[in-house]
Amino acid sequence: MENFDVCVRGAGIVGKSLALTLARQGLRVALLPEGAAAAQRAGEDIRAYALNAVSIGLLERLKVWDSLPAQAKTAVHDMRVHGDAAGGEIDFSAWQQRVGELAWIVDAGVLERRLEDALRYAPHVTAIDPARGAPPSMLLALCEGKASATRDALGVTMARNAYGHTAIATRLVAAEAHRNTAWQWFRAPDVLALLPLDTPQGGHSFALVWSLPDDRAQELLALADAGFEQALLDATGGACGALRLAAPRAAWPLMLATADRWCGEGWVLLGDAAHVVHPLSGQGLNLGLADVVALAQAIEEREPWRALGDEKLLRRYARERAAPTWAMGRVTDGLLQLFSRPEPAVQELRNRGMSLVNRLPPIKRWLASRAVGS
Ligand SMILES: Cc1cc2nc3c(=O)[nH]c(=O)nc-3n(C[C@H](O)[C@H](O)[C@H](O)COP(=O)(O)OP(=O)(O)OC[C@H]3O[C@@H](n4cnc5c(N)ncnc54)[C@H](O)[C@@H]3O)c2cc1C
């Protein structure tokens, strides 16, 4: 069997991006997907991702960003975050932050397909038939997502904190135009986000991510369309007008998780295989794509005599990524805990805190810069 420099195992967005990035460095890359059924599922992903500047920079260098059709990427110019009492509100605007946009919202299925197209023309990437198993390589990069079986077989422990919450995602058409505004409601204990999406029908579409306690999520999933739409209208207070379902609802269990080791001699973890955060901050994929950038840089800057699978080299990557990943996990978890406390005193404090932050431009600027990845 042919020998490769790197075998990327798992062909989600992180795995595909890594294969393309390393091939651009002239490395011979094998890409091992899970199978045709997984590829089909990925192309039909209902989610839309909020991507930051680091992720977009990577997709630009891979020539994927410009190939995305205009309806598959929408700039966010304003963001409205609501607490669970009057006055609890923070507004962010690209204009105030002196950036072109706060984030881009990207259609997950279209992004997967464009990465697939780019791989077809990438000269140094070989797609491996999953039935043949992983070919020999100097480095095995595991991008198998949060349930990575190969990671588990290596004896790596994933410390998991299941939230007992489920995220419901779908697409909506709103009575009001989205005006490039993203909305988020912290409704103690659920968190609801509406992400603006342009579609061929015009700027009236949103991608929904609504995370709720498991039993409540099951109730909402079981509702007929009209009942679900009414629940949405109640939860959003009519801020975007009536919201109509434009796609089926899909659901994901939510957790905070981190692998106890990110690398060893000849192997390394990236993306959700290494870390999983709550989607309320829209940062899971951004963290995974930042892993790709960091690993590619560590490889590019290695000493000429250092082998690709050298654990010392891989530890440089793991060290670089540990702090930002830990911080993002803490921020999302902290926000969730803060908004799950029912005591009236805590409720008043958190909403006053939001209103205070809203009146402090330097803190808002700092918060926004963390989110946009600038
Ligand atoms: C509702 C929701 C909304 C989200 N919104 C955002 C957002 O706005 N912004 C953001 O940055 N992040 C967001 N995320 C997080 C984001 O979805 C994940 O962080 C991202 O998909 C992780 O990508 P990945 O490639 O690491 O893993 P995955 O997408 O899970 O891909 C793993 C791949 O590996 C394959 N695989 C599995 N096992 C094997 C095996 N044994 N051999 C070979 N292949 C295998 C799978 O088939 C799959 O193709 C959201 C998550 C959820 C649940």
The ligand as an ORCA input file, in Angstrom:
! r2SCAN-3c Opt
* xyz 0 1
  C     -26.829     23.081     16.452
  C     -25.370     23.417     16.295
  C     -24.998     24.662     15.783
  C     -23.651     24.986     15.641
  N     -23.325     26.230     15.181
  C     -22.012     26.569     15.069
  C     -21.637     27.878     14.605
  O     -22.477     28.742     14.334
  N     -20.303     28.168     14.477
  C     -19.350     27.256     14.801
  O     -18.157     27.587     14.689
  N     -19.674     26.020     15.233
  C     -20.967     25.647     15.382
  N     -21.305     24.386     15.817
  C     -20.232     23.408     16.089
  C     -19.826     22.653     14.807
  O     -20.957     22.000     14.259
  C     -18.753     21.607     15.113
  O     -17.770     22.156     15.948
  C     -18.102     21.133     13.802
  O     -19.073     20.532     12.967
  C     -16.989     20.131     14.099
  O     -16.433     19.733     12.874
  P     -15.521     18.408     12.811
  O     -15.113     18.292     11.377
  O     -14.484     18.452     13.867
  O     -16.494     17.211     13.231
  P     -17.754     16.618     12.474
  O     -18.514     17.678     11.769
  O     -18.482     15.792     13.478
  O     -17.117     15.674     11.357
  C     -16.490     14.454     11.689
  C     -16.356     13.603     10.440
  O     -15.649     12.408     10.747
  C     -16.336     11.288     10.197
  N     -16.007     10.105     11.016
  C     -16.501      9.746     12.229
  N     -15.935      8.585     12.617
  C     -15.062      8.210     11.651
  C     -14.173      7.117     11.485
  N     -14.058      6.158     12.405
  N     -13.420      7.059     10.360
  C     -13.505      8.024      9.423
  N     -14.336      9.099      9.520
  C     -15.091      9.183     10.633
  C     -17.809     11.688     10.224
  O     -18.560     10.988      9.266
  C     -17.710     13.174      9.852
  O     -17.657     13.341      8.461
  C     -22.644     24.042     15.999
  C     -23.019     22.791     16.514
  C     -24.366     22.479     16.673
  C     -24.747     21.131     17.252
*
